[in-house]
Amino acid sequence: DEGSDEAILVEVYHVQTRQEIIDLYIDVNKAQPVQEIDVPDAIAGSKKRCIDEACAALIRRYPRCFSSSARCRAPNVNLPALRNLLFRSNLLDGPDAADSPAALLGILEDANSKLA
């Protein structure tokens, strides 16, 4: 909400040498960014479960297509990026929305078959 005060946890690192600065910089920049879907209260629990279960089914069916690289190339897919794309999509909203993991998986399988 606009105008509301929220507490944010921050961590302050005290460094004394140039090498500590370099090491901290490298360590901080190795961190994985938080996806919007994983921000608390960003999505209803049932929708998040729907996305997670559909993605889990895809991983079971096509394990070789999933990559740990955030910048992978087709036909590979990065799971966190896919989850976030599904979160941002309208597949779980509106009159034709997927209302279960199986329905979402069906939509994804149908879209995939049209690409082949």
Secondary structure, 3 states (H helix, E strand, C coil): CCCCCCCCCCCCCCCCCHHHHHHHHHHHHCCCCCCHHHCCCCCCHHHHHHHHHHHHHHHHHCHHHEECCCCCCCCCEEHHHHHHHHHHCCCCCCCCCCCCHHHHHHHHHHHHHHHC
